[in-house]
Amino acid sequence: MGGLFRPEDLAGYATRKLLLLCDIEGAERELLDLDAAPTLKDMDVIVESHENLRPGVTKLLTDRLRNTHHITLVQDDGQRQLHNPPQWFKNLAQLDQLLAVWEWRGGPTPWLVMRSLSRP
């Protein structure tokens, strides 16, 4: 994207139908701010909410966007299952398989799926 992406940068996408996929390691509080980025109200957003880094951020984002978005909370229990892993993965030792899918999270990182209420 060219470096730091700020709330005011969202204005450049105001006329587009947009899905904002956001995994920004704790900076979701700063980016997803309707006061700083009013065009956010018209965008669909999927964001990983880094509760492990910023406790309370999930509630903050939900409260902040509840009047402009339909919000679904998707909890992440940390379990990773590969239903059809490639053969090379099956040939790895169990510890290597575990390490390949372990995200090293120190706590929960739920996802918020937010559909703009201004879109049909």
Contacts in CASP RR format, 6 or more apart in sequence:
PFRMAT RR
TARGET T0000
AUTHOR 0000-0000-0000
METHOD contacts of the structure
MODEL  1
MGGLFRPEDLAGYATRKLLLLCDIEGAERELLDLDAAPTLKDMDVIVESH
ENLRPGVTKLLTDRLRNTHHITLVQDDGQRQLHNPPQWFKNLAQLDQLLA
VWEWRGGPTPWLVMRSLSRP
5 31 0 8 1.000
6 31 0 8 1.000
6 36 0 8 1.000
7 30 0 8 1.000
7 31 0 8 1.000
7 32 0 8 1.000
7 33 0 8 1.000
7 36 0 8 1.000
7 37 0 8 1.000
7 40 0 8 1.000
8 36 0 8 1.000
8 37 0 8 1.000
10 20 0 8 1.000
10 37 0 8 1.000
10 39 0 8 1.000
10 40 0 8 1.000
10 43 0 8 1.000
11 37 0 8 1.000
11 39 0 8 1.000
12 39 0 8 1.000
13 39 0 8 1.000
13 43 0 8 1.000
14 39 0 8 1.000
14 42 0 8 1.000
17 119 0 8 1.000
18 42 0 8 1.000
18 43 0 8 1.000
18 44 0 8 1.000
19 43 0 8 1.000
19 44 0 8 1.000
19 45 0 8 1.000
19 46 0 8 1.000
20 40 0 8 1.000
20 43 0 8 1.000
20 44 0 8 1.000
20 45 0 8 1.000
20 46 0 8 1.000
20 47 0 8 1.000
21 46 0 8 1.000
21 47 0 8 1.000
22 28 0 8 1.000
22 31 0 8 1.000
22 32 0 8 1.000
22 45 0 8 1.000
22 46 0 8 1.000
22 47 0 8 1.000
22 48 0 8 1.000
23 47 0 8 1.000
23 48 0 8 1.000
24 31 0 8 1.000
25 50 0 8 1.000
25 53 0 8 1.000
26 50 0 8 1.000
26 53 0 8 1.000
26 54 0 8 1.000
26 57 0 8 1.000
28 47 0 8 1.000
28 48 0 8 1.000
28 49 0 8 1.000
28 50 0 8 1.000
28 54 0 8 1.000
28 57 0 8 1.000
28 61 0 8 1.000
29 54 0 8 1.000
29 57 0 8 1.000
29 60 0 8 1.000
29 61 0 8 1.000
31 37 0 8 1.000
32 40 0 8 1.000
32 45 0 8 1.000
32 47 0 8 1.000
32 61 0 8 1.000
32 64 0 8 1.000
32 65 0 8 1.000
33 40 0 8 1.000
33 64 0 8 1.000
34 40 0 8 1.000
34 41 0 8 1.000
34 64 0 8 1.000
34 65 0 8 1.000
34 68 0 8 1.000
40 65 0 8 1.000
40 68 0 8 1.000
41 68 0 8 1.000
41 69 0 8 1.000
41 116 0 8 1.000
41 118 0 8 1.000
42 116 0 8 1.000
42 118 0 8 1.000
42 119 0 8 1.000
43 116 0 8 1.000
44 69 0 8 1.000
44 114 0 8 1.000
44 115 0 8 1.000
44 116 0 8 1.000
44 119 0 8 1.000
45 65 0 8 1.000
45 69 0 8 1.000
45 112 0 8 1.000
45 113 0 8 1.000
45 114 0 8 1.000
46 111 0 8 1.000
46 112 0 8 1.000
46 113 0 8 1.000
46 114 0 8 1.000
47 61 0 8 1.000
47 111 0 8 1.000
47 112 0 8 1.000
47 114 0 8 1.000
48 109 0 8 1.000
48 110 0 8 1.000
48 111 0 8 1.000
49 57 0 8 1.000
49 58 0 8 1.000
49 61 0 8 1.000
49 109 0 8 1.000
49 110 0 8 1.000
49 111 0 8 1.000
49 112 0 8 1.000
50 57 0 8 1.000
50 109 0 8 1.000
51 57 0 8 1.000
51 58 0 8 1.000
51 107 0 8 1.000
51 108 0 8 1.000
51 109 0 8 1.000
51 110 0 8 1.000
52 105 0 8 1.000
52 106 0 8 1.000
52 107 0 8 1.000
52 108 0 8 1.000
52 109 0 8 1.000
58 73 0 8 1.000
58 110 0 8 1.000
58 112 0 8 1.000
61 112 0 8 1.000
62 71 0 8 1.000
62 73 0 8 1.000
62 112 0 8 1.000
65 71 0 8 1.000
65 114 0 8 1.000
67 117 0 8 1.000
68 116 0 8 1.000
68 117 0 8 1.000
68 118 0 8 1.000
69 114 0 8 1.000
69 115 0 8 1.000
69 116 0 8 1.000
69 117 0 8 1.000
70 114 0 8 1.000
70 115 0 8 1.000
70 117 0 8 1.000
71 112 0 8 1.000
71 113 0 8 1.000
71 114 0 8 1.000
72 112 0 8 1.000
72 113 0 8 1.000
72 114 0 8 1.000
73 110 0 8 1.000
73 111 0 8 1.000
73 112 0 8 1.000
74 110 0 8 1.000
74 111 0 8 1.000
74 112 0 8 1.000
74 113 0 8 1.000
75 108 0 8 1.000
75 110 0 8 1.000
76 108 0 8 1.000
76 109 0 8 1.000
76 110 0 8 1.000
76 111 0 8 1.000
78 103 0 8 1.000
78 105 0 8 1.000
80 101 0 8 1.000
80 102 0 8 1.000
80 103 0 8 1.000
82 89 0 8 1.000
82 101 0 8 1.000
89 97 0 8 1.000
89 100 0 8 1.000
92 100 0 8 1.000
103 109 0 8 1.000
END
